[in-house]
Amino acid sequence: MSDLTEPLHGRAADEIRDQLRADGLTAPVRDLLAAILDALTVPFPANSEPHDAHYRLLDKRASYVCASLRGLLADEHPEPAFDAGFIRKRTASLPAAYKPWVAPEDRTDGGSR
């Protein structure tokens, strides 16, 4: 892993968390984080569906999230709202093309999945 992709631990992570608590997050940054969360929340396939489709979809979505974040971090004048919009459009263009798993308590047809 490079210095840019390694997770932060210890004092550095604590300082970042403290800074976020002190300053809060702007609305565009919160929207960007929500778009990232939506993109990376990929439904698991039903038991009868092949699971490799789930992993391919997650990989595709993660790759464009990473590309967006790299561009955002490299930009001298970042626009989180633009990146949030980009991520949302890409997420919408890559829906799950398989039957998603449904928890037993949420099933309405009584069947197994």
VMD Tcl script that draws the C-alpha trace (Angstrom):
set ca {
  {0.00 0.00 0.00}
  {1.15 3.52 -0.65}
  {1.12 6.28 1.93}
  {-2.10 7.57 0.32}
  {-4.02 4.32 0.69}
  {-2.85 3.08 4.09}
  {-5.40 3.51 6.85}
  {-4.64 6.08 9.50}
  {-4.13 4.84 13.01}
  {-3.18 6.29 16.34}
  {-2.49 9.96 16.77}
  {-3.03 10.98 13.13}
  {-6.47 9.36 13.03}
  {-7.39 10.89 16.39}
  {-6.35 14.35 15.16}
  {-8.47 14.00 12.02}
  {-11.49 12.85 14.04}
  {-11.04 15.78 16.44}
  {-10.81 18.22 13.53}
  {-13.99 16.83 11.95}
  {-15.83 17.13 15.26}
  {-14.62 20.70 15.75}
  {-15.33 21.94 12.23}
  {-18.20 19.69 11.28}
  {-18.82 18.62 7.72}
  {-20.15 20.94 5.05}
  {-23.33 19.95 3.22}
  {-21.43 19.13 -0.03}
  {-19.01 16.87 1.84}
  {-21.85 15.11 3.64}
  {-23.57 14.60 0.27}
  {-20.35 13.19 -1.18}
  {-20.02 10.76 1.72}
  {-23.66 9.71 1.29}
  {-23.08 9.12 -2.44}
  {-20.03 6.97 -1.65}
  {-22.00 4.98 0.90}
  {-24.85 4.45 -1.60}
  {-22.40 3.34 -4.31}
  {-20.67 0.83 -2.07}
  {-23.84 -0.58 -0.52}
  {-24.41 -3.38 -3.00}
  {-27.19 -5.86 -2.22}
  {-26.20 -9.47 -1.73}
  {-27.65 -11.86 -4.30}
  {-30.40 -14.32 -3.48}
  {-29.15 -17.79 -2.62}
  {-30.15 -19.02 -6.07}
  {-28.11 -16.32 -7.82}
  {-24.37 -16.53 -8.62}
  {-22.38 -14.49 -6.12}
  {-19.68 -13.41 -8.57}
  {-22.10 -10.81 -10.02}
  {-22.18 -9.11 -6.61}
  {-18.40 -8.89 -6.44}
  {-18.09 -7.62 -10.03}
  {-20.65 -4.90 -9.35}
  {-18.92 -3.88 -6.11}
  {-15.56 -3.81 -7.89}
  {-16.90 -1.58 -10.69}
  {-18.53 0.83 -8.26}
  {-15.46 0.94 -6.01}
  {-13.23 1.72 -9.00}
  {-15.17 4.82 -10.00}
  {-15.47 5.96 -6.37}
  {-11.68 5.70 -6.09}
  {-11.19 7.56 -9.38}
  {-13.48 10.33 -8.19}
  {-11.70 10.61 -4.84}
  {-8.27 10.66 -6.51}
  {-9.41 13.52 -8.73}
  {-10.96 15.35 -5.81}
  {-7.78 15.08 -3.74}
  {-5.56 16.17 -6.65}
  {-7.68 19.24 -7.49}
  {-6.54 22.60 -6.14}
  {-10.18 23.74 -6.01}
  {-12.16 20.59 -5.21}
  {-15.90 20.52 -5.76}
  {-17.41 17.74 -3.63}
  {-20.88 18.44 -5.05}
  {-19.62 17.68 -8.58}
  {-18.05 14.41 -7.44}
  {-21.18 13.43 -5.51}
  {-23.23 13.96 -8.68}
  {-20.75 11.93 -10.73}
  {-20.84 9.05 -8.25}
  {-24.65 9.08 -8.11}
  {-24.92 8.99 -11.94}
  {-22.46 6.11 -12.17}
  {-24.27 4.23 -9.38}
  {-27.59 4.64 -11.20}
  {-26.00 3.36 -14.42}
  {-24.81 0.19 -12.67}
  {-27.80 -1.36 -10.86}
  {-27.71 -4.87 -9.48}
  {-28.53 -7.15 -12.43}
  {-29.51 -10.04 -10.20}
  {-32.25 -10.95 -7.75}
  {-31.23 -9.52 -4.35}
  {-31.38 -11.50 -1.13}
  {-34.31 -10.68 1.13}
  {-34.21 -11.33 4.88}
  {-36.76 -13.92 6.02}
  {-38.61 -11.38 8.16}
  {-38.98 -9.08 5.13}
  {-40.35 -11.70 2.72}
  {-43.95 -11.36 1.64}
  {-44.28 -14.47 -0.53}
  {-43.38 -17.03 2.14}
  {-40.84 -18.65 -0.14}
  {-37.17 -19.27 0.55}
  {-34.46 -17.25 -1.12}
}
mol new
graphics top color blue
foreach p $ca { graphics top sphere $p radius 0.5 }
foreach p [lrange $ca 0 end-1] q [lrange $ca 1 end] { graphics top cylinder $p $q radius 0.2 }
display resetview
